[in-house]
Amino acid sequence: MKVKRGFNEPEVLEIARNCGSKSVTGSIAWLRRAHFNNPDKFICEIADDVAFWASDLCKTHMRLYEIAVREEYHGKGYGKAMLMRMMKVC
């Protein structure tokens, strides 16, 4: 699995639109704002242009904003892999 770190809005938006959940698409504005307000704390990783996770990393905790996987890749382990990567960062 090839993973890129950084908030690449077009890629994240494409995954969000194709994940099967309207709430993920609606949260893109929140992710954009979180990235703008705290670029040093905001973490976003994109895996194979199929899945992404986004969170804030603080001194005492990590706040997960979103994990999304394209609908056609549901059940293939991408969500679990993204969660495991997030836990390693934490």
N, C-alpha and C positions, 0 to 999 in steps of 0.2 A: 504494500500500500504506500503510495507516494503522498506525502503530507506537506502542505505549504502553510506557513504561519503568516498571518497578517489579514487585515480586513479588506478583502477585494470585493467591493459591493456588487459588481455585476455577476460574479460567480456565486456569491452567497444568495443573491436574489433569484438566480436561475434555479438553484437547488431548492430554495424555499417555495417557489412557484410550483415545483414538480414533486413535492414531498407528500401531497395528499392532505395537508392541513391548512386551513385558511388562517388559523391563529399564527402560524409561523410567518406567513407572508405579511400579516399585519404587524409583526414585531420588528420588521426591517427598519422602520423609522426609529424605534427605540434603540436598536443596535447601532445605527448611525450616530445617534445622539450620545450613547454611552462611549463610543469610540472617540468622538469629538471632544467630549468633556474630560475623559481620562485616558489618553492614548498610551500612557505608561503602564496603567493597570489593566487595560482591556486586552484580552487574548482571544484570537480567533484562529482556528485551524481548519483547513479544507483538505479532505482526502479524496484523491482521484477524481475531482469534480463531481463526486457522488454524495458526499456527506460533509457537514460542518458542525462545529461546536463553537460557542462564544460565551465568555465569562469575564468577570472582574476578579483580579487577584489582589487581595488586601493582606495586611500583616497577619491577621488572626483567622481569616476565612477566605473562601472562594465562593462567588455567587454565580451559579450557572444561569445563563439567560436562555440558551437554546441549544438543542441537538436536533439536527434534521438530516434525513436520508431520503434521496429520491425514491419515489414510490416503487419503481420497478426493481429496486435493490433492497426492499424490505425483506427481512428474514435471512439476509446473507452475512450478517455479522458486522456490518459497518457501524451501526449504532453502538454496539458493545465495544468495538475497537476504539471508537471515539471517546467513549466513557473511560476506558482504561488509560488512554493517552492523557485525558484530563486529570485523572487521579494521580498520574506520575508527576504532572506539573504541580499539583497541590502538595 
